[in-house]
Amino acid sequence: MTIAEFLPDEIVTIRDLLRYTITTYNEAGLYFGHGFPSAHEEANYLILSTLHLPFDQKELWLDASLTEEEKHQLFALIKRRVTEKVPVAYLTHEAWLGDYRFYVDERTIVPRSFIADALFNDFDNWFDEPESVKHVADLCTGGGSLAILLALLFPQATIDAVDISNDALDVARINVAQYRLEKQVHLHLGDLFDGLPKNRHYSLIISNPPYVDAQAMSSLPAEYQAEPNLALASGDDGLDHVRRLLKEAPQHLTKNGLLMVEIGHNRSALENAFPDLPFLFLSLPGGDDYVFVLRREDLV
């Protein structure tokens, strides 16, 4: 796909640019897996977000004229999206989980998680006394989005968020500061449980770890290859990180503690590898096979 060096002169309004962007996206064969399911929805987001216009009032702006400066700014982003195939979140430096906005750049994976769906759907029902939850851990926290959601869900709890990448934690620091949660969310550099404070036990441990298997890694769309490899790959069968989580979690959970893990499309491989564990897979808006829950008693 080749793209012109400049926008055609005929593009005057936001509507013109939206149509042009959708056509250009479709001709380029882009992959949409970072928050927007179609060319139209992503193009709409990119344009309105860059222009700082509200999405719920799109019809008010569609026939508004673009300034030359706005055209140049938007075309530069569109060109990068088409030629470099970077995720749109890296262009706008934002990603959303529900109604919550997070800063993101190339130092960390674009926030997206089925665990967020679980947290949004009456998650406090898992605990008889949610206010008694004092310590929660988020392993492989990336940019810190799930740790922040946990802090908002359990305002009385201390959240320990761990990642092996200092670059990712730098992004997480930005997000934690934006939500003013520095006193509640504590960021730690380390490899899974190795990064947690010693002798602390958790009512809840969550993890959205790397879970892409070797075969899938070799054929990922360019948009995923733009993300840190460290945040995606997990050995030949995609279960290297999950094996450690299952083995080491009991040492860090309270007596009735809960482990929640996202495993992507690896349910069959997981159940074949651990046939004796009573995995409970959650029924979520995005699907029923992506997040499992185990109690400490199940693991020991």
Stockholm file with secondary structure:
# STOCKHOLM 1.0

chainA/1-300         MTIAEFLPDEIVTIRDLLRYTITTYNEAGLYFGHGFPSAHEEANYLILSTLHLPFDQKELWLDASLTEEEKHQLFALIKRRVTEKVPVAYLTHEAWLGDYRFYVDERTIVPRSFIADALFNDFDNWFDEPESVKHVADLCTGGGSLAILLALLFPQATIDAVDISNDALDVARINVAQYRLEKQVHLHLGDLFDGLPKNRHYSLIISNPPYVDAQAMSSLPAEYQAEPNLALASGDDGLDHVRRLLKEAPQHLTKNGLLMVEIGHNRSALENAFPDLPFLFLSLPGGDDYVFVLRREDLV
#=GR chainA/1-300 SS CCCCSSCCTTCCBHHHHHHHHHHHHHHHTCCCCSSCSSHHHHHHHHHHHHTTCCGGGHHHHTTCBCCHHHHHHHHHHHHHHHHHCCCHHHHHTCEEETTEEECCCTTSCCCCCHHHHHHHTTGGGGSSSGGGCCEEEEESCTTSHHHHHHHHHCTTSEEEEEESCHHHHHHHHHHHHHTTCTTTEEEEESSGGGGSCTTCCEEEEEECCCCBCHHHHTTCCHHHHTSCGGGTBCSSSSCHHHHHHHHHGGGTEEEEEEEEEECTTCHHHHHHHCTTSCCEECCBTTBSSSEEEEEHHHHC
#=GC SS_cons         CCCCSSCCTTCCBHHHHHHHHHHHHHHHTCCCCSSCSSHHHHHHHHHHHHTTCCGGGHHHHTTCBCCHHHHHHHHHHHHHHHHHCCCHHHHHTCEEETTEEECCCTTSCCCCCHHHHHHHTTGGGGSSSGGGCCEEEEESCTTSHHHHHHHHHCTTSEEEEEESCHHHHHHHHHHHHHTTCTTTEEEEESSGGGGSCTTCCEEEEEECCCCBCHHHHTTCCHHHHTSCGGGTBCSSSSCHHHHHHHHHGGGTEEEEEEEEEECTTCHHHHHHHCTTSCCEECCBTTBSSSEEEEEHHHHC
//
